[in-house]
Amino acid sequence: MTLYFSNSELHNFADELANEIMPINLCTDDKLFIDSVNLYLKEDGLYIYSKEFKPLNLLEFYREFIAKRRQLISRENLIQAINLTKLKSHVNELNALDLTGGLGRDSILLALAGFNVIVIERNKYLAIILRYLSIKFMDEVKINLIFTDSYEYMSHNQVNYDIIYFDPMFEDSKKALSKKDMQLIDLLISNDDIKLNNINNDVFFKQITSYCNKLIVKRDNKQAHFFTLTKPTYQKLGKTIRFDVYQGSLLYNN
Ligand SMILES: C[S@@+](CC[C@H](N)C(=O)[O-])C[C@H]1O[C@@H](n2cnc3c(N)ncnc32)[C@H](O)[C@@H]1O
């Protein structure tokens, strides 16, 4: 597992991206050996090279995603699930913790809505991609990566967040997996050596809700609630996806 870069002028940037996550190596296009999946930093962007998909330039991917979502951010179901107006009347600086970064699309939505976002990701490829996003688009979205396991992070956390966001894998939903970007996440993850945690859902739920005003959990409409200790306080329903919202202990007075 290596982050490749295409010329020596990119050495420092590659080093900054891969720091403590994976080794880096200079490599020209013709020598790039596509194992199953590679991250390749070139002058015009960071690419995902794989056997299954054509190369994806993440600079373009994020540029388009941000431009498209910025205009109508208040209409996003995730943002509507939060009830932003109420939150904004209580705090000047909104902060959010995204426990499951992935490609960072939901973190971007939160950042576009005005949150300072801390995003956690335990997969090495995705952590580098999220770090790239946070550096390249720092003027547009405030996102900071923590490369760790969320369960591990929450067991030590003492910071309050206005919202905590959780988007677990659609482990039991074939429909969601058919989406192309989910397949890409799947591909990146299948190349990592992550062991599944044996977590106690109730303990995790309590750890999260003790440190936030709201916990928002993304689910496929066909899926049961992820947490079963209590029912969601309310839900925001979309066509195929819903957001289960739980009131946390960090209460704001009206
Ligand atoms: C469904 S994807 C999230 C997609 C994301 N919401 C987006 O907008 O791109 C779930 C992600 O959570 C990460 N993940 C799963 N369990 C985790 C854990 N315990 N700690 C940190 N990251 C985790 C996976 O590696 C995967 O990238």
Ligand as a Chemical Component Dictionary entry (heavy atoms), coordinates in Angstrom:
data_LIG
# 
_chem_comp.id                   LIG 
_chem_comp.type                 NON-POLYMER 
_chem_comp.pdbx_formal_charge   0 
_chem_comp.three_letter_code    LIG 
# 
loop_
_chem_comp_atom.comp_id 
_chem_comp_atom.atom_id 
_chem_comp_atom.alt_atom_id 
_chem_comp_atom.type_symbol 
_chem_comp_atom.charge 
_chem_comp_atom.model_Cartn_x 
_chem_comp_atom.model_Cartn_y 
_chem_comp_atom.model_Cartn_z 
_chem_comp_atom.pdbx_ordinal 
LIG C1  C1  C 0  -20.964 4.424  4.019  1  
LIG S1  S1  S 1  -19.339 5.024  4.082  2  
LIG C2  C2  C 0  -19.582 6.737  4.464  3  
LIG C3  C3  C 0  -19.859 7.589  3.261  4  
LIG C4  C4  C 0  -19.808 9.052  3.596  5  
LIG N1  N1  N 0  -20.913 9.448  4.450  6  
LIG C5  C5  C 0  -19.747 9.931  2.386  7  
LIG O1  O1  O 0  -20.513 10.917 2.318  8  
LIG O2  O2  O -1 -18.913 9.700  1.508  9  
LIG C6  C6  C 0  -18.740 4.444  5.632  10 
LIG C7  C7  C 0  -17.290 4.819  5.900  11 
LIG O3  O3  O 0  -17.060 4.693  7.279  12 
LIG C8  C8  C 0  -15.797 4.130  7.503  13 
LIG N2  N2  N 0  -15.866 3.449  8.802  14 
LIG C9  C9  C 0  -16.618 2.376  9.121  15 
LIG N3  N3  N 0  -16.442 2.050  10.406 16 
LIG C10 C10 C 0  -15.570 2.961  10.917 17 
LIG C11 C11 C 0  -14.975 3.124  12.207 18 
LIG N4  N4  N 0  -15.274 2.314  13.217 19 
LIG N5  N5  N 0  -14.109 4.146  12.379 20 
LIG C12 C12 C 0  -13.800 4.977  11.353 21 
LIG N6  N6  N 0  -14.318 4.859  10.105 22 
LIG C13 C13 C 0  -15.182 3.851  9.895  23 
LIG C14 C14 C 0  -15.575 3.174  6.343  24 
LIG O4  O4  O 0  -14.180 2.962  6.142  25 
LIG C15 C15 C 0  -16.265 3.935  5.213  26 
LIG O5  O5  O 0  -15.332 4.741  4.541  27 
# 
loop_
_chem_comp_bond.comp_id 
_chem_comp_bond.atom_id_1 
_chem_comp_bond.atom_id_2 
_chem_comp_bond.value_order 
_chem_comp_bond.pdbx_ordinal 
LIG C1  S1  SING 1  
LIG S1  C2  SING 2  
LIG S1  C6  SING 3  
LIG C2  C3  SING 4  
LIG C3  C4  SING 5  
LIG C4  N1  SING 6  
LIG C4  C5  SING 7  
LIG C5  O1  DOUB 8  
LIG C5  O2  SING 9  
LIG C6  C7  SING 10 
LIG C7  O3  SING 11 
LIG C7  C15 SING 12 
LIG O3  C8  SING 13 
LIG C8  N2  SING 14 
LIG C8  C14 SING 15 
LIG N2  C9  SING 16 
LIG N2  C13 SING 17 
LIG C9  N3  DOUB 18 
LIG N3  C10 SING 19 
LIG C10 C11 SING 20 
LIG C10 C13 DOUB 21 
LIG C11 N4  SING 22 
LIG C11 N5  DOUB 23 
LIG N5  C12 SING 24 
LIG C12 N6  DOUB 25 
LIG N6  C13 SING 26 
LIG C14 O4  SING 27 
LIG C14 C15 SING 28 
LIG C15 O5  SING 29 
# 
